[in-house]
Amino acid sequence: MKGIIKELFGWILFIVIVVAASYLVVTFMGQRTQVSGESMETTLSDGDHLIVDKITYRFRDPKRYDIVVFPYRYEENTYYIKRIIGLPGETVQIVDGYVYINGVQLDEHYGNALIMAPGQAAQPIRLGEDEYFVLGDNRNNSQDSRSANVGVIHRDELLGRAWIRIWPIDKFGVIKHE
């Protein structure tokens, strides 16, 4: 009888440790998410499964071109995946389909289609000390910082940065941020 209780206690302890370790990893290190929609084409596709790195921004500031994940403000358990374009203290504007940072056209190698709808960025947007301007790579099919319902993103809203694509398996690998 003692052997059975000892074995049962061992299994319960093992399960508690696995659950606790899983909780710590998901809460502080990484989280799985799925791309929904075409706003990040061709970099990421609808249905891609990603691991989000939740550690990096504890040690360094987000950089231009980082692909980040953040919660949508108006719908619980909904996350957006976009690329950081404007950094704190910069002025962002979209003129004639091109993005300008502090009056200089941004040199981009993705999302090369001219932007048809500049939205709020038709006028200069001055970013505060903890604000970021984000855009989807598929500029003409993306709700992003140009839209009033998304707007600029504050640093504390960033869940993390897209790190690894785990599905589909033929595209498995670390995500290039530029």
C-alpha positions in Angstrom: 0.0 0.0 0.0 2.9 2.4 0.8 4.4 1.7 -2.6 1.1 2.7 -4.3 0.7 5.9 -2.3 4.4 6.8 -3.0 3.9 6.1 -6.7 0.7 8.2 -6.8 2.3 11.0 -5.0 5.3 10.9 -7.4 2.9 11.2 -10.4 0.9 14.0 -8.8 4.1 15.9 -8.1 5.3 15.3 -11.7 2.0 16.7 -13.1 2.1 19.7 -10.9 5.7 20.5 -12.0 4.8 20.1 -15.7 1.7 22.3 -15.4 3.7 25.0 -13.4 6.6 24.9 -15.9 4.1 25.2 -18.8 2.4 28.2 -17.2 5.7 29.9 -16.6 6.8 29.4 -20.3 3.5 30.6 -21.7 3.3 33.6 -19.3 6.9 34.8 -19.5 8.7 33.3 -22.4 6.7 32.4 -25.5 3.2 31.9 -26.7 1.6 30.3 -29.7 -0.6 32.4 -31.9 -2.2 32.0 -35.4 -2.2 34.5 -38.2 -5.8 35.3 -39.2 -6.2 37.2 -42.4 -4.0 38.5 -45.2 -2.6 41.8 -43.7 0.9 40.4 -43.4 1.2 38.8 -46.9 3.6 37.8 -48.2 5.7 37.7 -45.1 3.1 35.7 -43.1 0.1 33.9 -44.5 -3.5 33.3 -43.2 -3.4 30.2 -41.1 0.4 30.3 -40.2 1.1 29.3 -36.6 3.7 31.2 -34.8 5.6 31.3 -31.5 5.8 34.8 -30.0 8.9 35.7 -28.1 7.8 37.5 -24.9 11.3 37.9 -23.5 13.3 40.1 -25.9 11.5 43.4 -25.1 12.3 42.9 -21.4 16.0 43.5 -22.4 15.8 45.8 -25.4 13.6 48.3 -27.1 11.5 47.3 -30.1 13.2 48.1 -33.4 11.9 49.4 -36.7 10.7 46.5 -38.9 10.1 44.1 -35.9 7.0 42.1 -36.5 5.0 42.4 -33.2 1.9 40.9 -31.7 -0.5 43.0 -29.6 -4.1 42.7 -28.4 -6.9 44.3 -30.3 -8.4 46.9 -27.9 -12.0 46.2 -28.7 -12.3 42.4 -28.8 -11.0 40.0 -26.1 -8.6 37.2 -27.1 -8.0 38.9 -30.5 -4.4 39.7 -31.4 -3.0 41.7 -34.3 0.3 41.0 -36.0 2.0 44.0 -37.7 5.4 45.5 -38.5 6.8 48.4 -36.5 7.4 51.3 -38.8 7.5 54.4 -36.6 9.5 54.6 -33.4 9.0 56.9 -30.3 9.6 60.5 -31.0 9.3 60.2 -34.8 6.8 61.8 -37.1 5.1 59.4 -39.5 3.2 60.4 -42.6 1.9 58.7 -45.8 2.2 60.9 -48.9 1.4 59.7 -52.4 1.3 56.1 -51.3 4.7 56.1 -49.6 5.7 56.2 -45.9 7.8 59.0 -44.6 9.6 59.1 -41.3 10.6 62.6 -40.1 10.1 63.8 -43.7 12.4 61.1 -45.3 10.9 58.3 -47.4 11.2 54.9 -45.7 13.3 52.4 -47.6 11.2 49.2 -47.5 11.7 45.8 -49.1 8.3 44.3 -48.5 4.8 45.7 -48.8 5.8 47.4 -52.0 2.4 48.3 -53.3 1.5 51.9 -53.1 -0.7 52.7 -50.1 -4.1 53.6 -51.5 -5.7 54.8 -48.1 -3.3 56.7 -45.8 -6.1 57.0 -43.2 -5.0 59.1 -40.2 -1.4 59.2 -41.5 -2.5 61.5 -44.3 -1.6 64.1 -41.7 1.7 63.9 -39.8 1.5 61.7 -36.7 4.0 62.6 -34.0 4.7 59.6 -31.8 5.0 59.9 -28.0 7.9 58.5 -25.9 6.3 55.1 -25.7 4.3 54.9 -28.9 4.9 52.9 -32.1 3.3 53.2 -35.5 2.6 49.7 -37.1 1.5 48.6 -40.5 0.6 45.3 -42.1 2.9 44.3 -45.0 -0.2 44.0 -47.3 -0.8 47.7 -47.0 -4.0 47.8 -48.9 -5.6 45.0 -46.9 -4.6 45.8 -43.3 -6.2 47.4 -40.3 -3.2 49.1 -38.6 -2.1 52.4 -37.1 -3.7 54.3 -40.0 -7.1 53.2 -38.6 -8.7 55.0 -35.6 -9.7 51.7 -34.1 -6.1 50.5 -33.9 -4.1 53.8 -33.8 -0.6 54.0 -32.3 0.5 51.1 -30.1 2.0 51.8 -26.6 5.0 49.8 -25.5 3.1 48.1 -22.7 0.6 46.8 -25.2 3.2 44.7 -27.1 2.8 41.1 -26.2 6.1 40.2 -28.0 7.7 39.7 -31.3 6.9 37.0 -33.8 9.8 34.5 -33.5 9.2 31.2 -35.2 6.7 29.9 -37.7 5.8 26.4 -36.7 3.1 25.7 -39.3 2.8 24.9 -42.1 5.8 22.6 -41.7 7.3 23.4 -45.1 7.7 27.1 -43.9 9.0 26.2 -40.5 11.7 28.5 -39.3 12.8 31.7 -37.6 10.9 34.8 -39.0 12.9 37.4 -40.8 12.2 40.9 -39.4 14.3 42.8 -42.1 
